[in-house]
Amino acid sequence: MTVSSADAGGDEARRADDPGERVAFEDKVRFLSSPAAYDESGADVEVVETHMSFVYLTARRAFKIKKPVRYPFLDHSTLRAREADCRAELTLNRRLAPNVYRGLAPLRLAPSGRLALDGEGETVEWVIAMRRLPAGRMLDRLLIAGALGAEDVERLALALARFYERADRPTIAPAAYVDRLVAEQAFNRRILTARRFAIDHGRAPAILDRMDAALRRDAERLRARAAQGQLVDGHGDLRPEHVCLEDEVAIFDCLEFSAELRMVDPVDELAYLGVECALLGAAWFGPALFERVMQAFRAEPPYPLFHLHASRRAVLRARLALAHLLDPSPRQPAKWEPRAARYLDLAEQALDRLEGR
C-alpha cells in the first residue's frame, strides 16, 4: 500500500479499526486464486494483475478486487473506500455493459477463520462479479488478427454514438477545461524530460514544444466545445482491450474513480481509442470509427480537433508509461520505456497531421 510518511501515524490507527485489515491482502489474493473459492467445478483460475486491481477469471465469470493502494489521484487504502469505488464501478459500467456487471459479492471471514465468497461472518473485502467475456471477440484481439469486419465498426460506432447522445453533460467553465489540459501537459513535460528515463531526450522536448504550441493555437476551439455543452461524462479509459464485440457490444472497465477525468469531449475519447489501436498496428481504425460516429451525429467531422486530441493523448500515454517506473516495485519494468517511445512516435505523427505536414 502506498502511504505518505506524513500520514503514517493516522493511517496505523485507522487501519486498526478497518475490517479489511483482519486478513492480509496477500491471503485474499491467494484464496481468490484458487478454484475452491468459486462454485464452479474443476477449472483453473486465470489471474490478471493490473496497476490497481486483481481480476480472477473462471470458466464463466470474472471477479475483481481493488488493491489497497493510495495515489495522488485515488485512495483505496480502506475497505469502506474500496466498497464505494466498487459500487461506483458497477453503476458507471452498466451504462455501456449492462449484461456484464452482475453485482458485488462480499468476501467474508467466518469465526472459524475460513474465507468464503457470500459466506458467513464479517466482510473483509468487496468483490465485483461479472460475466466473463469471450477473449476472441475483444477489439484488440480482432485488430491484431486482422479479423475486424465493417459491420463491427458500424456496431461499435452506433453504440458509442448512442452513449454520447444520452450521457450526462456536466457543466464546466470553458477556461477551466482548457486550464486542465494545459496543467496535464505541464505534468507530461515534468515526467518526459526527467533524465532518469531511457528515451530520446532531444526528441521529447521538441514534441512537447509542438504540443504546447498546438494547445495555445487551438485554445479558442477547445473553449468553444465546452461552451457549446459538448463535454460528456464519458468512459474515461476507452481502449481496445475494454471493448468486446459480441452480438451486443460491451464496453467495460470505465474510469470510475474520477468524475473530472471522465469529463471528455467525445472527439477526445475517440482519438484516444484511435491512438491505442494504432499502437497495435491498426492506424486505420481510429479515423474510420471517428468518421462513422460523426455521421451518426449528423455532424461534419472536426478533423483538426481529432488530430489535436490524438497528439495530446499519445503524449499523455507516454508519460503514464514512464510513470510506472516511479512505483517502488514496478511490474514489467523493461516494457515501459520502449512503449513510451512508441507513443511519442504516434504523438509526432498526429502533430504532423494537425500541422498539415
N, C-alpha and C positions, 0 to 999 in steps of 0.2 A: 504494500500500500504506500502511495506517495503522500507524505505529510510534511508540511513545512516545520522546521525546528521550533519556530516561534509558537506554534500551536501544540507542541508535543504534550505538555502537561495537561492541558484541557482535553486533548484527544484521549489520553490514557483514562481519565475519569469518565469520559463519555462512553468509551468502548467497554468499560467495566459493567455498564448498565445496558449494553446493547445485546439483545438476544442473538443477533448474528455472530457474536463473538463466542457463543457457547461451543461452537465447533470450528476447528481450524479450517480456513478456506481450502487448504490442500486436501483435507479429508472429504469435503464436499465434492471437490473435483474428482477424487478417487472413487467415491460412491457413484456419482453420476456417469462415470466412465465404464461402469460395469453393467452388463446385460441384466443382472439381477435387480437393478433399480427400476426396471420397466415391466409392464405386464404384456410383454411380447416374448414369444418363445425363441430361444436359440441364437438369434442373430447377434453378431458383434455390434459394438457401438463405435461409430466413427467420431473422433473428437477433433473439432476445429477450434483453434485458438485465434482470437483477434486481439486488437490493441486493448479493448475494454471488456471483452466477454469470452466465455466458452460456449460453444454450441455442440450438442450431442445428437448425433443422427442415428436413429434406429431404422428398421426396415420401412416403417410407415410414417414416422413422426420425427420432429426436431424439438429439442429442448434447449433453452438458452438461459444462462445466468450471467449477471454482471459481476465483473471483478470489483473488489472493494478498494478502488483507487480514488485518488484525488488529483486533479489537474487544475490549472487556472480556469479552464472553461467548464468544468463539471466537478461534482463531489458525490462519489458513490461510497463514501467511507462508512456509512451506517446502513443498517438493514432498512430503516424507515426511508432513507433516501433512495435506496435501490428499489424498494417496493413502489415508490412514487414514480420512478423512472420507468419501471416495467409497465405500470398501468398507463402511463403516457404513451409508451411504445405500442401497446395494444390499440388504444384509441386512434392514434395517428395512422398506424399501418392498416387499419381496417378501412381507411378511405380508398386505398388502392389494391388491397389484397384481403377482402372481407372473408374469403373462404380459406385463408391460410392460417390466420391467428385465432387459435381456439380459446385461449384464456390463460389464467395464472394457476399454477399448481404449487401449493406450499410444500417445501421440504421441511419435514418435522423431525424432531428428536424425541423419541419415546423415553419414558422413565428408565427403561432397560438399557438405554444408551445406543439403540439402533436408530439409523436414519431411514426414512421412507417418504416417498412422494405421496401426498394426500394421506399420510398415515396419522397415527395418534401422537399427541404430545405438543411440544412448543415449536412454533415456526421459527426456523433458524436461517431460512433463505427463501427467496421467491424465484420461481422458475417459469419462464414463458413457454407455453406449449403451443406447437404449430404442426400443421400438416407438412410432411416432407415433400418437397417439390422434385420433379424429375430432372436430374442433372443434365441430361441430354437436351433439354429444352431451354436451358439458360442462354441468355443472349450472348454472353462471352463465348460459350462453347460453340454455339451456332456460327458466330463470326469466325472463329479460329478454324472451324471445319469447312468454311465456305458453304454452309448449308442453309443460309437465311434466304427465304423467298420474299418476293414482292408483297405477297399477302401478309407476311409477318410484319413488314414495315408499315403497311396500311393499318393493321390491327393495333400496333403499338401507338402509331400516330393518333388514331382516333381515341384510344384510351387516355392518352395524355391530354389531348385537346379537351375531352370531357372533364377531366380532373381539373385542369386550369380554369375552365369556364365556371366551374362550381365552387372553386376554392375560396376560402376566406381571403379578403383583401384588407390586411391591416393598414392603418394609416401611418405613414412615416413622412416626416418633412423632407422635401427634395434635397435640401442641403445636408441633412443628417445622413441620407442614403449615400450621397457622394463622399461625405466625410468618412463613412465606414469603409468604403472601397479604398480610399486614399490611405487610411490607417492600416488596412490589410497589406497594402503594397509596401508601406514602411516596415512592417514586420517581416515581409518577404525579404526585403533588402538586408535586414539585420542578419538573418539566417544564411541567405545565399552568398553573402560576402564574407562570412566567417572563414578564416584561413584554415581552420581545423579540418574542413571538408575537402575531399579529393575531387573537385570539379574544376572546370576551366575558369580560373579567376580573372582572365582577361575578357572572356566572353560574357560571363554572367552579369557584370555591371553594365555592359553595353545593352543587353536585353532589358535590364531593369530601367535604364535611362529611357529607352524607347517606350517602355510600358508607362513610365511616369508621364512622358510627353503625350501619349495616347489618352490617358485619363484626363489630362488638362485640356486637350483639344476637344474631347467629347463630353466634357463635364455638363454642358448645357443639354445635350441629348439625354444623358443619364438622369438629370434633374427632371426633365420633361416626362420621362417614363414614370417616375414616382408621382409627379403632379397629376398625371392622367389616370392614376389608380391602376397601373399595370403590374404592380408588385403583388404577389400572392403568397399565402402560406403553403409553400411547395413541399417537395420531397426532401430536399436539402442534401442528399447524397446519391444522386441519380447516376449509378454506374452500371455497366452491363451485367455484372455478377448479381445485381439486385433486380433483374428483370427475367421473368420466366414466361415463355410464350407457349403456354398450354392452350387448350380450347378457349379458356378465359384468361386473358393477360393478367398476370400477377406481378405487381411492382412492390417490393417489400424492403424492410430494413431502412426506413427513413431515418433522418437525423432528428431524434426525439428530444434531445436534452437542451436545445437552444431554439426558442421561437425566433430570435433575431437572425440566426444563421439559416433558418428555413424561409425567411422572408426574401424571396428572389423574384426576379423578372423571369417569366418562362423562357425567354430567349437565352438568358444566362444559363438556366438549368439544361436546356437542350444543347447549348455549346459545351457545357461540362460533360455531358454524355458523349458528345462527339469527340472530345479530347480523349476520353477513356477508350473509346472504340478505335481511334487512330493509334493509340498505344498498342493495341492488339493487331495492328496491321490492316484495319478496315477504315481508312480515312474517308471513304465514300459515304459511310453510313450516316454520320452526323449531319452533313448538309442535306442528304436525301430526306431524313426524318424531319429536320427543321422545315424544309420546304413544304412537306406534306401537312405538318401541324399548322403552318401559316395558311395553307389552303383551307383547312378545316375552320380556321378563324375568319376566313374570307378577308385576309389582310395581305398586303404586299410584304414579302419577306424583307426585313431590315438587315441586309447582309453586313453592312459596316458594324452594326451593333453585335451581330453574331460573332464576327471576327474579333471584335474588341473583347467580348467575354471569353471567347476561346483562348485568347492570349493570356488574359489575367488568370483564368482557371488553370492553365498549364503552368504558369509561374507559381501559383499557389500550391499546386500539387508537387512541384519541385521542392518547394520549401517544406511541405509536410513530409515528403520522403526523407529529407535530411533530418528533420526533427525527430524521427525515430531513433537516430543515433545519439540523441541527447538523453534518452532513457538510461537509467543506471545499468540495466541488463537488456539491451535491445535484442529483439528477435530477428533472426536472419540478417545480421549486420552487413554482410557482403552485398546484399541486394540493393541498398538504398541509394548509394552514390551513383551507380550506373543508371538507376531509374530516374533520379533527379536530372541527370544529363539528357535522358530521352525526353523528359517533359520540357526541358529548355529548348530542345530541337523543335518540339511542337509549338512552343510559345513563339519562337522565331518565325516559323512558317506562318502562323496566324497573323503576326505583326506585318509580315511581308504582304499578305493578302489585304490587310487593313490599309496599308500604305500604298497599295496598288503596284507593288514591285513585281 
